[in-house]
């Protein structure tokens, strides 16, 4: 989505019961106390009677037409017993808290819906969004950010829309503006919209830690949790990743998915977030080597337990079938999806590219090593020879001679035997006869003449 409206939810209105510690708007018997050191601009819509009021050193009331205050002596029978009511400190409200914003595609939808679902980074106003603070209300927001400025397309405050940087800067530095916007950074109005039909990135990735600091992630029951780019928590559902060409139109494709699939009764519980994101491609899944832009479609369903994410996977498969049939006409080069209920559908182009680059890098390294070795610039390490290893095998682990055990006296070594004449001498060979049929040993027990007879 290229142009959206993001509205700030909290306010500092006097008539808002959540702004008071008792959870109710003060009445005639109440003593109202504002923090003495607090800085706040309070919007007042009606006439109020109070028993007393303590104001801050630096504050301001914005009175609507007909609004006023009066002090009453004594208790108010319609209000009950007298008491003290404190205005809550609004300084804890932060710009980069996703829970404090709601998004819609038009100003009318901001009032009654439907509201749009986004990953956490894009729930907060992006650089091309129109920021709206409700008419007839005031607020106080901490705009501290990673950088000195927070860029947005426009800001609407108290019914006035600021689309020019100088005009808004003048308002933000006024006394009222300083009570409403505070912190280490400043909101910067650019007035420019996204002119890329394929979509524009949100631009909040540098403040990811700030955005996720107060997010509490739920317990998941799906088989394989997914982590969408720009989201603070793992999710159960499906993610369709689209690789696009210059003719891809993200607005048209968003409407196509809404019309073909999300309008079906089967998928009425599905929440979809579609946006352009930057994804780091990693070699062998560990070494980053480049960043690519992709269209990320996050699909979440309301099912829990073992079936969590199954309906989202069914929708992802329908989207993939539509892409396979019409993708070339929609400016889609390729796509794949991941599902929390099972294995992914196909191998992503980035993973394939990573494997190929890894193989090429390994081949290039081996070729370089061979060239350097031939030129004598790299030498192979000297390995011990086999004879050296055999010699060293007689050395024990502690450096001494290897223990071969003990000699058995029953089996003496031949070199230790006494030299017996006739047994190992030359005369013993006279008892061996070589014939054409083989070698014969003469047995002295039998007479040789008798044998030949």
DRENDO-1510 file (C-alpha; in Angstrom, 1 decimal, always signed):
<recs>
REC; n; res; u; v; w
REC; 1; UNK; +0.0; +0.0; +0.0 .
REC; 2; UNK; +1.5; +3.3; -1.1 .
REC; 3; UNK; -0.6; +5.9; +0.8 .
REC; 4; UNK; -2.2; +5.3; +4.1 .
REC; 5; UNK; -3.7; +7.1; +7.0 .
REC; 6; UNK; -2.4; +6.4; +10.5 .
REC; 7; UNK; -4.3; +7.8; +13.4 .
REC; 8; UNK; -3.0; +8.4; +17.0 .
REC; 9; UNK; -5.4; +6.7; +19.4 .
REC; 10; UNK; -4.7; +8.2; +22.9 .
REC; 11; UNK; -5.7; +11.8; +23.8 .
REC; 12; UNK; -5.4; +14.2; +26.7 .
REC; 13; UNK; -9.1; +15.2; +26.7 .
REC; 14; UNK; -10.7; +16.2; +29.9 .
REC; 15; UNK; -13.8; +14.1; +29.1 .
REC; 16; UNK; -11.9; +10.9; +28.5 .
REC; 17; UNK; -12.4; +8.8; +31.6 .
REC; 18; UNK; -9.2; +6.8; +31.0 .
REC; 19; UNK; -7.2; +10.0; +31.6 .
REC; 20; UNK; -8.2; +10.0; +35.3 .
REC; 21; UNK; -6.9; +7.7; +38.1 .
REC; 22; UNK; -10.4; +6.9; +39.3 .
REC; 23; UNK; -11.5; +5.9; +35.8 .
REC; 24; UNK; -14.3; +8.5; +35.7 .
REC; 25; UNK; -14.6; +12.1; +34.7 .
REC; 26; UNK; -14.4; +14.5; +37.7 .
REC; 27; UNK; -17.7; +16.1; +38.9 .
REC; 28; UNK; -18.8; +18.8; +41.2 .
REC; 29; UNK; -17.6; +17.2; +44.5 .
REC; 30; UNK; -14.1; +16.4; +43.1 .
REC; 31; UNK; -10.8; +18.2; +43.7 .
REC; 32; UNK; -8.9; +18.0; +40.4 .
REC; 33; UNK; -5.1; +17.8; +40.5 .
REC; 34; UNK; -2.7; +18.0; +37.6 .
REC; 35; UNK; +0.9; +17.0; +38.2 .
REC; 36; UNK; +2.8; +20.2; +39.2 .
REC; 37; UNK; +5.8; +19.5; +36.9 .
REC; 38; UNK; +3.7; +18.0; +34.1 .
REC; 39; UNK; +3.5; +19.5; +30.7 .
REC; 40; UNK; +0.2; +18.9; +28.9 .
REC; 41; UNK; -2.4; +20.5; +26.7 .
REC; 42; UNK; -5.9; +19.4; +27.8 .
REC; 43; UNK; -8.8; +19.6; +25.4 .
REC; 44; UNK; -12.1; +20.5; +27.0 .
REC; 45; UNK; -15.4; +20.0; +25.2 .
REC; 46; UNK; -18.1; +20.8; +27.8 .
REC; 47; UNK; -18.8; +22.9; +30.9 .
REC; 48; UNK; -17.6; +21.4; +34.2 .
REC; 49; UNK; -18.2; +22.3; +37.9 .
REC; 50; UNK; -15.6; +21.3; +40.4 .
REC; 51; UNK; -14.8; +21.8; +44.0 .
REC; 52; UNK; -11.3; +22.9; +43.2 .
REC; 53; UNK; -8.4; +22.5; +40.7 .
REC; 54; UNK; -4.5; +22.4; +41.0 .
REC; 55; UNK; -2.9; +23.3; +37.7 .
REC; 56; UNK; +0.6; +22.4; +36.5 .
REC; 57; UNK; +3.4; +25.0; +36.1 .
REC; 58; UNK; +3.5; +24.5; +32.3 .
REC; 59; UNK; +0.2; +23.5; +30.8 .
REC; 60; UNK; -2.7; +24.7; +28.6 .
REC; 61; UNK; -6.4; +24.2; +28.3 .
REC; 62; UNK; -7.9; +24.1; +24.8 .
REC; 63; UNK; -11.5; +25.1; +25.2 .
REC; 64; UNK; -14.1; +24.1; +22.6 .
REC; 65; UNK; -17.0; +26.5; +21.8 .
REC; 66; UNK; -19.1; +26.7; +25.0 .
REC; 67; UNK; -16.6; +24.9; +27.3 .
REC; 68; UNK; -15.8; +26.4; +30.7 .
REC; 69; UNK; -15.0; +25.6; +34.3 .
REC; 70; UNK; -16.8; +26.8; +37.5 .
REC; 71; UNK; -16.0; +26.2; +41.2 .
REC; 72; UNK; -18.7; +24.9; +43.5 .
REC; 73; UNK; -18.7; +25.4; +47.3 .
REC; 74; UNK; -19.8; +22.3; +49.1 .
REC; 75; UNK; -20.5; +18.8; +47.9 .
REC; 76; UNK; -22.6; +18.1; +44.8 .
REC; 77; UNK; -25.5; +15.8; +45.7 .
REC; 78; UNK; -25.5; +14.4; +42.1 .
REC; 79; UNK; -21.8; +13.6; +42.3 .
REC; 80; UNK; -21.6; +11.8; +45.6 .
REC; 81; UNK; -18.9; +12.1; +48.3 .
REC; 82; UNK; -16.1; +14.6; +47.7 .
REC; 83; UNK; -12.7; +13.3; +46.8 .
REC; 84; UNK; -9.5; +14.0; +44.9 .
REC; 85; UNK; -9.0; +13.0; +41.3 .
REC; 86; UNK; -5.6; +13.0; +39.6 .
REC; 87; UNK; -4.9; +13.4; +35.9 .
REC; 88; UNK; -2.7; +10.6; +34.6 .
REC; 89; UNK; +0.8; +11.4; +33.4 .
REC; 90; UNK; +0.8; +11.3; +29.5 .
REC; 91; UNK; +4.6; +11.3; +29.1 .
REC; 92; UNK; +4.6; +7.5; +28.7 .
REC; 93; UNK; +2.9; +7.6; +25.3 .
REC; 94; UNK; +5.5; +6.9; +22.6 .
REC; 95; UNK; +5.3; +7.5; +18.9 .
REC; 96; UNK; +6.9; +4.1; +18.1 .
REC; 97; UNK; +4.4; +2.1; +20.1 .
REC; 98; UNK; +2.3; +0.1; +17.6 .
REC; 99; UNK; -0.5; -0.3; +20.1 .
REC; 100; UNK; -1.2; +3.4; +19.9 .
REC; 101; UNK; -2.0; +3.6; +16.2 .
REC; 102; UNK; -4.7; +2.4; +13.8 .
REC; 103; UNK; -4.5; +2.5; +10.0 .
REC; 104; UNK; -7.0; +2.8; +7.2 .
REC; 105; UNK; -7.1; +3.4; +3.5 .
REC; 106; UNK; -9.2; +6.6; +3.8 .
REC; 107; UNK; -10.2; +9.2; +6.3 .
REC; 108; UNK; -13.7; +7.8; +6.4 .
REC; 109; UNK; -12.4; +4.4; +7.3 .
REC; 110; UNK; -10.5; +5.9; +10.2 .
REC; 111; UNK; -13.8; +6.7; +11.8 .
REC; 112; UNK; -15.7; +3.4; +11.4 .
REC; 113; UNK; -13.3; +0.9; +9.7 .
REC; 114; UNK; -12.3; -1.3; +8.2 .
REC; 115; UNK; -8.9; -1.0; +9.8 .
REC; 116; UNK; -5.8; -2.4; +8.1 .
REC; 117; UNK; -3.4; -5.0; +9.5 .
REC; 118; UNK; +0.3; -4.5; +9.2 .
REC; 119; UNK; +3.5; -5.9; +10.6 .
REC; 120; UNK; +4.7; -4.0; +13.7 .
REC; 121; UNK; +7.1; -1.7; +11.9 .
REC; 122; UNK; +4.4; -0.6; +9.5 .
REC; 123; UNK; +1.7; -0.1; +12.1 .
REC; 124; UNK; +3.6; +3.0; +13.2 .
REC; 125; UNK; +3.5; +5.8; +10.6 .
REC; 126; UNK; +5.8; +5.2; +7.6 .
REC; 127; UNK; +7.6; +7.9; +5.6 .
REC; 128; UNK; +4.8; +8.3; +3.0 .
REC; 129; UNK; +1.8; +8.1; +5.4 .
REC; 130; UNK; -0.6; +10.8; +6.4 .
REC; 131; UNK; -0.7; +11.1; +10.2 .
REC; 132; UNK; -4.0; +12.1; +11.8 .
REC; 133; UNK; -4.6; +13.4; +15.3 .
REC; 134; UNK; -8.4; +13.5; +15.8 .
REC; 135; UNK; -10.3; +16.7; +15.5 .
REC; 136; UNK; -11.6; +18.0; +18.8 .
REC; 137; UNK; -8.8; +16.4; +20.8 .
REC; 138; UNK; -5.3; +17.1; +22.1 .
REC; 139; UNK; -2.4; +14.7; +22.9 .
REC; 140; UNK; +1.2; +14.4; +24.1 .
REC; 141; UNK; +3.5; +12.1; +22.3 .
REC; 142; UNK; +7.2; +11.3; +22.7 .
REC; 143; UNK; +8.8; +11.3; +19.3 .
REC; 144; UNK; +12.3; +10.1; +20.3 .
REC; 145; UNK; +13.8; +8.1; +17.5 .
REC; 146; UNK; +17.0; +6.5; +16.3 .
REC; 147; UNK; +17.6; +9.6; +14.1 .
REC; 148; UNK; +17.0; +13.3; +14.6 .
REC; 149; UNK; +13.8; +13.3; +12.6 .
REC; 150; UNK; +10.8; +11.2; +12.0 .
REC; 151; UNK; +9.7; +11.6; +8.3 .
REC; 152; UNK; +6.0; +11.5; +7.3 .
REC; 153; UNK; +4.0; +12.8; +4.4 .
REC; 154; UNK; +1.6; +15.0; +6.4 .
REC; 155; UNK; +0.3; +15.7; +9.9 .
REC; 156; UNK; -3.3; +16.8; +10.8 .
REC; 157; UNK; -3.7; +18.5; +14.2 .
REC; 158; UNK; -6.9; +20.1; +15.5 .
REC; 159; UNK; -8.5; +19.9; +12.1 .
REC; 160; UNK; -5.6; +21.5; +10.2 .
REC; 161; UNK; -3.5; +19.5; +7.8 .
REC; 162; UNK; +0.2; +20.3; +7.5 .
REC; 163; UNK; +1.8; +19.2; +4.2 .
REC; 164; UNK; +4.7; +21.7; +4.2 .
REC; 165; UNK; +7.8; +21.3; +6.3 .
REC; 166; UNK; +8.2; +24.9; +7.2 .
REC; 167; UNK; +4.6; +25.4; +8.2 .
REC; 168; UNK; +4.6; +22.3; +10.5 .
REC; 169; UNK; +8.0; +23.2; +12.0 .
REC; 170; UNK; +6.5; +26.6; +13.0 .
REC; 171; UNK; +3.6; +24.9; +14.7 .
REC; 172; UNK; +5.8; +22.2; +16.4 .
REC; 173; UNK; +8.0; +24.9; +17.9 .
REC; 174; UNK; +5.0; +26.9; +19.3 .
REC; 175; UNK; +4.0; +26.7; +22.9 .
REC; 176; UNK; +1.1; +24.4; +22.1 .
REC; 177; UNK; +3.3; +22.3; +19.7 .
REC; 178; UNK; +5.9; +21.7; +22.4 .
REC; 179; UNK; +3.3; +20.5; +24.8 .
REC; 180; UNK; +2.0; +18.0; +22.2 .
REC; 181; UNK; +5.3; +16.8; +20.6 .
REC; 182; UNK; +8.3; +16.2; +22.9 .
REC; 183; UNK; +11.4; +14.0; +22.9 .
REC; 184; UNK; +14.9; +13.9; +21.3 .
REC; 185; UNK; +13.6; +13.9; +17.7 .
REC; 186; UNK; +11.2; +16.0; +15.7 .
REC; 187; UNK; +8.5; +15.0; +13.2 .
REC; 188; UNK; +9.4; +16.1; +9.7 .
REC; 189; UNK; +6.7; +16.7; +7.1 .
REC; 190; UNK; +7.9; +15.9; +3.6 .
REC; 191; UNK; +4.7; +16.3; +1.6 .
REC; 192; UNK; +5.8; +13.7; -0.9 .
REC; 193; UNK; +4.0; +10.5; -1.8 .
REC; 194; UNK; +5.4; +7.2; -3.0 .
REC; 195; UNK; +5.8; +7.4; -6.8 .
REC; 196; UNK; +6.9; +3.8; -7.3 .
REC; 197; UNK; +4.0; +1.6; -8.5 .
REC; 198; UNK; +5.8; -1.4; -7.2 .
REC; 199; UNK; +5.6; +0.1; -3.7 .
REC; 200; UNK; +7.9; +1.9; -1.3 .
REC; 201; UNK; +9.5; +0.6; +1.9 .
REC; 202; UNK; +8.2; +1.9; +5.2 .
REC; 203; UNK; +11.5; +3.2; +6.5 .
REC; 204; UNK; +11.1; +2.3; +10.1 .
REC; 205; UNK; +13.7; -0.5; +10.3 .
REC; 206; UNK; +16.2; +1.6; +12.1 .
REC; 207; UNK; +13.7; +2.0; +15.0 .
REC; 208; UNK; +12.9; -1.7; +15.1 .
REC; 209; UNK; +14.1; -2.1; +18.7 .
REC; 210; UNK; +12.0; +0.9; +19.9 .
REC; 211; UNK; +9.0; -0.5; +18.2 .
REC; 212; UNK; +9.4; -3.9; +19.7 .
REC; 213; UNK; +10.4; -2.8; +23.2 .
REC; 214; UNK; +6.8; -3.0; +24.7 .
REC; 215; UNK; +5.5; -5.8; +22.5 .
REC; 216; UNK; +4.5; -9.0; +24.4 .
REC; 217; UNK; +4.6; -12.0; +22.0 .
REC; 218; UNK; +1.9; -14.6; +22.5 .
REC; 219; UNK; +2.5; -18.3; +22.9 .
REC; 220; UNK; +2.3; -20.2; +19.7 .
REC; 221; UNK; +0.9; -23.7; +19.0 .
REC; 222; UNK; +1.8; -24.1; +15.4 .
REC; 223; UNK; +4.4; -26.6; +14.1 .
REC; 224; UNK; +6.9; -24.1; +12.7 .
REC; 225; UNK; +6.6; -20.5; +13.6 .
REC; 226; UNK; +7.4; -17.8; +11.0 .
REC; 227; UNK; +9.2; -14.5; +11.4 .
REC; 228; UNK; +8.0; -11.9; +8.9 .
REC; 229; UNK; +10.3; -9.0; +8.1 .
REC; 230; UNK; +9.4; -6.0; +10.2 .
REC; 231; UNK; +7.4; -8.0; +12.8 .
REC; 232; UNK; +8.4; -8.2; +16.4 .
REC; 233; UNK; +7.0; -11.7; +17.1 .
REC; 234; UNK; +6.9; -15.1; +15.4 .
REC; 235; UNK; +3.5; -15.9; +13.9 .
REC; 236; UNK; +1.4; -18.9; +12.9 .
REC; 237; UNK; +0.2; -18.6; +9.3 .
REC; 238; UNK; +1.9; -18.2; +5.9 .
REC; 239; UNK; +4.2; -15.8; +4.1 .
REC; 240; UNK; +4.1; -15.4; +0.3 .
REC; 241; UNK; +7.3; -13.9; -1.1 .
REC; 242; UNK; +6.9; -12.3; -4.5 .
REC; 243; UNK; +9.8; -11.4; -6.9 .
REC; 244; UNK; +8.5; -8.7; -9.1 .
REC; 245; UNK; +9.4; -6.7; -12.3 .
REC; 246; UNK; +9.0; -3.0; -13.0 .
REC; 247; UNK; +5.5; -3.5; -14.3 .
REC; 248; UNK; +4.2; -4.9; -11.0 .
REC; 249; UNK; +1.6; -2.6; -9.3 .
REC; 250; UNK; +1.2; -3.2; -5.6 .
REC; 251; UNK; -2.1; -1.3; -5.3 .
REC; 252; UNK; -3.7; -3.3; -8.1 .
REC; 253; UNK; -2.4; -6.6; -6.8 .
REC; 254; UNK; -3.6; -5.8; -3.3 .
REC; 255; UNK; -7.1; -5.2; -4.7 .
REC; 256; UNK; -6.9; -8.4; -6.7 .
REC; 257; UNK; -6.2; -10.6; -3.6 .
REC; 258; UNK; -8.9; -8.8; -1.7 .
REC; 259; UNK; -11.5; -9.4; -4.5 .
REC; 260; UNK; -10.5; -13.0; -5.5 .
REC; 261; UNK; -9.8; -14.5; -2.1 .
REC; 262; UNK; -10.4; -12.4; +1.1 .
REC; 263; UNK; -13.9; -11.6; +0.0 .
REC; 264; UNK; -14.8; -15.3; +0.2 .
REC; 265; UNK; -16.6; -16.6; +3.3 .
REC; 266; UNK; -13.9; -19.2; +3.7 .
REC; 267; UNK; -11.2; -16.6; +4.3 .
REC; 268; UNK; -13.2; -14.0; +6.2 .
REC; 269; UNK; -11.1; -14.5; +9.3 .
REC; 270; UNK; -7.8; -14.0; +7.5 .
REC; 271; UNK; -5.7; -10.9; +8.2 .
REC; 272; UNK; -3.3; -9.9; +5.4 .
REC; 273; UNK; -0.4; -7.5; +5.4 .
REC; 274; UNK; +1.2; -6.7; +2.0 .
REC; 275; UNK; +4.2; -4.5; +1.6 .
REC; 276; UNK; +7.6; -4.0; +0.0 .
REC; 277; UNK; +10.5; -5.1; +2.2 .
REC; 278; UNK; +14.3; -5.4; +2.0 .
REC; 279; UNK; +15.6; -8.9; +2.7 .
REC; 280; UNK; +19.3; -9.8; +3.3 .
REC; 281; UNK; +20.4; -12.7; +1.2 .
REC; 282; UNK; +22.8; -15.0; +3.0 .
REC; 283; UNK; +25.5; -17.3; +1.6 .
REC; 284; UNK; +24.9; -20.8; +3.1 .
REC; 285; UNK; +22.3; -19.1; +5.3 .
REC; 286; UNK; +25.0; -17.4; +7.4 .
REC; 287; UNK; +27.1; -14.9; +5.3 .
REC; 288; UNK; +25.2; -11.8; +4.1 .
REC; 289; UNK; +26.2; -10.9; +0.5 .
REC; 290; UNK; +23.4; -8.7; -0.9 .
REC; 291; UNK; +20.0; -7.1; -0.2 .
REC; 292; UNK; +17.0; -7.6; -2.4 .
REC; 293; UNK; +13.6; -5.9; -2.5 .
REC; 294; UNK; +10.6; -8.3; -2.4 .
REC; 295; UNK; +6.8; -8.1; -1.9 .
REC; 296; UNK; +6.0; -9.8; +1.4 .
REC; 297; UNK; +2.4; -11.0; +1.9 .
REC; 298; UNK; +1.8; -12.1; +5.5 .
REC; 299; UNK; -1.4; -14.2; +6.1 .
REC; 300; UNK; -2.7; -14.9; +9.6 .
REC; 301; UNK; -5.8; -16.7; +10.7 .
REC; 302; UNK; -7.6; -16.9; +14.0 .
REC; 303; UNK; -7.3; -20.7; +14.5 .
REC; 304; UNK; -5.4; -21.9; +17.5 .
REC; 305; UNK; -3.9; -25.2; +18.6 .
REC; 306; UNK; -2.9; -27.9; +16.1 .
REC; 307; UNK; -4.9; -26.2; +13.2 .
REC; 308; UNK; -3.2; -22.8; +13.8 .
REC; 309; UNK; -2.1; -21.4; +10.4 .
REC; 310; UNK; -3.7; -24.1; +8.3 .
REC; 311; UNK; -6.3; -21.8; +6.8 .
REC; 312; UNK; -3.6; -19.3; +6.0 .
REC; 313; UNK; -1.6; -22.0; +4.2 .
REC; 314; UNK; -4.7; -22.8; +2.1 .
REC; 315; UNK; -5.0; -19.2; +1.1 .
REC; 316; UNK; -1.3; -19.1; +0.3 .
REC; 317; UNK; -1.6; -22.1; -2.0 .
REC; 318; UNK; -4.6; -20.4; -3.8 .
REC; 319; UNK; -2.5; -17.3; -4.2 .
REC; 320; UNK; +0.4; -19.4; -5.6 .
REC; 321; UNK; -1.9; -21.1; -8.1 .
REC; 322; UNK; -3.1; -17.7; -9.3 .
REC; 323; UNK; +0.5; -16.5; -9.6 .
REC; 324; UNK; +1.4; -19.6; -11.6 .
REC; 325; UNK; -1.5; -19.0; -14.0 .
REC; 326; UNK; -1.4; -15.1; -14.3 .
REC; 327; UNK; +1.9; -14.0; -12.8 .
REC; 328; UNK; +3.5; -13.0; -16.1 .
REC; 329; UNK; +0.6; -10.6; -16.7 .
REC; 330; UNK; +0.8; -9.1; -13.2 .
REC; 331; UNK; +4.5; -8.3; -13.3 .
REC; 332; UNK; +5.5; -11.2; -11.1 .
REC; 333; UNK; +8.7; -13.1; -12.0 .
REC; 334; UNK; +8.4; -15.8; -9.4 .
REC; 335; UNK; +7.1; -16.5; -5.9 .
REC; 336; UNK; +7.3; -19.0; -3.1 .
REC; 337; UNK; +5.6; -19.4; +0.3 .
REC; 338; UNK; +6.3; -20.6; +3.8 .
REC; 339; UNK; +3.7; -22.1; +6.1 .
REC; 340; UNK; +3.8; -22.7; +9.8 .
REC; 341; UNK; +1.7; -25.9; +9.5 .
REC; 342; UNK; +4.3; -27.7; +7.3 .
REC; 343; UNK; +7.2; -27.5; +4.9 .
REC; 344; UNK; +7.7; -24.5; +2.6 .
REC; 345; UNK; +6.4; -24.6; -0.9 .
REC; 346; UNK; +9.6; -24.7; -3.0 .
REC; 347; UNK; +13.0; -23.3; -2.7 .
REC; 348; UNK; +13.4; -19.5; -2.8 .
REC; 349; UNK; +15.4; -17.9; -5.6 .
REC; 350; UNK; +17.7; -16.4; -2.9 .
REC; 351; UNK; +18.5; -19.8; -1.5 .
REC; 352; UNK; +19.3; -21.2; -4.9 .
REC; 353; UNK; +21.5; -18.2; -5.7 .
REC; 354; UNK; +23.2; -18.6; -2.4 .
REC; 355; UNK; +24.0; -22.2; -3.1 .
REC; 356; UNK; +25.3; -21.4; -6.5 .
REC; 357; UNK; +27.5; -18.5; -5.3 .
REC; 358; UNK; +28.8; -20.8; -2.5 .
REC; 359; UNK; +29.9; -23.4; -5.0 .
REC; 360; UNK; +31.5; -20.7; -7.3 .
REC; 361; UNK; +33.3; -19.2; -4.3 .
REC; 362; UNK; +34.7; -22.6; -3.3 .
REC; 363; UNK; +35.9; -23.3; -6.9 .
REC; 364; UNK; +37.5; -19.8; -7.1 .
REC; 365; UNK; +39.3; -20.4; -3.8 .
REC; 366; UNK; +40.7; -23.7; -5.0 .
REC; 367; UNK; +41.8; -22.3; -8.3 .
REC; 368; UNK; +43.6; -19.4; -6.6 .
REC; 369; UNK; +45.3; -21.8; -4.2 .
REC; 370; UNK; +46.6; -23.9; -7.1 .
REC; 371; UNK; +48.0; -20.8; -8.9 .
REC; 372; UNK; +49.7; -19.5; -5.8 .
REC; 373; UNK; +51.1; -22.9; -5.0 .
REC; 374; UNK; +52.7; -23.3; -8.5 .
REC; 375; UNK; +54.3; -19.9; -8.2 .
REC; 376; UNK; +55.8; -20.8; -4.8 .
REC; 377; UNK; +53.8; -18.2; -2.9 .
REC; 378; UNK; +51.9; -20.9; -0.9 .
REC; 379; UNK; +53.5; -24.1; +0.3 .
REC; 380; UNK; +51.8; -27.3; +1.4 .
REC; 381; UNK; +52.6; -28.1; +5.1 .
REC; 382; UNK; +55.2; -30.9; +5.6 .
REC; 383; UNK; +53.5; -34.1; +6.7 .
REC; 384; UNK; +55.4; -36.8; +8.6 .
REC; 385; UNK; +56.6; -39.7; +6.4 .
REC; 386; UNK; +55.3; -43.2; +6.8 .
REC; 387; UNK; +58.7; -44.5; +8.0 .
REC; 388; UNK; +58.8; -41.7; +10.5 .
REC; 389; UNK; +55.4; -42.7; +11.7 .
REC; 390; UNK; +56.4; -46.3; +12.0 .
REC; 391; UNK; +59.5; -45.3; +14.0 .
REC; 392; UNK; +57.5; -43.1; +16.2 .
REC; 393; UNK; +55.0; -45.8; +16.8 .
REC; 394; UNK; +57.5; -47.5; +19.2 .
REC; 395; UNK; +57.4; -44.4; +21.3 .
REC; 396; UNK; +54.8; -44.2; +24.1 .
REC; 397; UNK; +52.4; -41.5; +24.9 .
REC; 398; UNK; +54.8; -40.0; +27.5 .
REC; 399; UNK; +57.8; -40.0; +25.2 .
REC; 400; UNK; +59.5; -43.2; +26.4 .
REC; 401; UNK; +59.9; -46.5; +24.6 .
REC; 402; UNK; +56.7; -48.4; +23.9 .
REC; 403; UNK; +56.2; -51.4; +26.3 .
REC; 404; UNK; +55.8; -54.6; +24.3 .
REC; 405; UNK; +54.9; -56.7; +27.3 .
REC; 406; UNK; +57.1; -59.5; +28.7 .
REC; 407; UNK; +59.0; -62.5; +27.3 .
REC; 408; UNK; +57.4; -65.9; +27.6 .
REC; 409; UNK; +60.1; -68.4; +28.7 .
REC; 410; UNK; +58.2; -71.2; +27.0 .
REC; 411; UNK; +58.8; -69.6; +23.6 .
REC; 412; UNK; +62.4; -68.4; +23.3 .
REC; 413; UNK; +63.7; -66.3; +20.5 .
REC; 414; UNK; +65.6; -68.1; +17.8 .
REC; 415; UNK; +68.6; -65.9; +18.4 .
REC; 416; UNK; +68.8; -67.0; +22.0 .
REC; 417; UNK; +68.8; -70.7; +21.3 .
REC; 418; UNK; +72.1; -72.6; +21.7 .
REC; 419; UNK; +73.8; -73.7; +18.5 .
REC; 420; UNK; +73.3; -77.5; +18.2 .
REC; 421; UNK; +75.5; -79.2; +15.6 .
REC; 422; UNK; +73.5; -81.1; +13.1 .
REC; 423; UNK; +70.3; -79.2; +13.9 .
REC; 424; UNK; +71.1; -75.8; +12.4 .
REC; 425; UNK; +74.3; -76.7; +10.7 .
REC; 426; UNK; +75.0; -77.6; +7.0 .
REC; 427; UNK; +74.8; -81.3; +7.7 .
REC; 428; UNK; +71.1; -81.0; +8.5 .
REC; 429; UNK; +70.5; -80.1; +4.9 .
REC; 430; UNK; +71.8; -83.6; +3.8 .
REC; 431; UNK; +68.4; -85.1; +4.8 .
REC; 432; UNK; +66.6; -83.0; +2.1 .
REC; 433; UNK; +66.3; -84.6; -1.4 .
REC; 434; UNK; +65.3; -82.5; -4.4 .
REC; 435; UNK; +63.5; -84.6; -7.1 .
REC; 436; UNK; +61.3; -83.9; -10.1 .
REC; 437; UNK; +58.3; -84.6; -8.1 .
REC; 438; UNK; +59.2; -82.2; -5.3 .
REC; 439; UNK; +61.2; -81.9; -2.1 .
REC; 440; UNK; +61.4; -85.0; +0.2 .
REC; 441; UNK; +62.7; -85.3; +3.7 .
REC; 442; UNK; +64.6; -88.4; +4.7 .
REC; 443; UNK; +63.3; -90.1; +7.8 .
REC; 444; UNK; +66.2; -91.7; +9.6 .
REC; 445; UNK; +63.9; -94.3; +11.2 .
REC; 446; UNK; +63.6; -96.1; +7.9 .
REC; 447; UNK; +66.4; -97.4; +5.9 .
REC; 448; UNK; +66.8; -95.6; +2.6 .
REC; 449; UNK; +67.8; -98.7; +0.7 .
REC; 450; UNK; +64.7; -100.5; +1.9 .
REC; 451; UNK; +62.6; -97.6; +0.8 .
REC; 452; UNK; +64.0; -97.6; -2.7 .
REC; 453; UNK; +63.5; -101.3; -2.9 .
</recs>
